[in-house]
């Protein structure tokens, strides 16, 4: 496991992840972001993901279809948090297969592949409920945020 947030991914790996977000968003009107921090601050991984979701203003999408993939390096933990528009439409196990794919790669130490596979799978999964349309605008940056 890398020692700090800056060493978690190389610059080229970050660029590949940003490109995966761009590609995934060609399938869906959903907005996908990745946030990485050293350790989970607060009352647990899910609560922290929700806090960051609001801090990053991901709850401002028109269709309430933002998705945050949050990674806490030292805690060896991650969460996928979907906005209300998604959660109102999908079953409670919606993110399980995406989490499983990511976890498999993370356990092997391949964080870039885990994130890319999770992002692309998120785009595919969201396509059923929030298909891409020609009028879509990219409402949120695709850049990785760090804390």
Buried (B, 14 or more C-beta within 10 A) or exposed (E): EBEEBEEBBEEEBBEBBBEBBBEBBEBBBBBBBBBBBBEBEEEEBBEBBBBBBEEBEBBEBEBBBBBBBBBBBBBEBBBBBBBEBBBEBBEEEBBEEBBEBBEEBBEEEEBBBBBBBBBBBBBEBBBEBBEBEEEBEEBBEBEBBBB
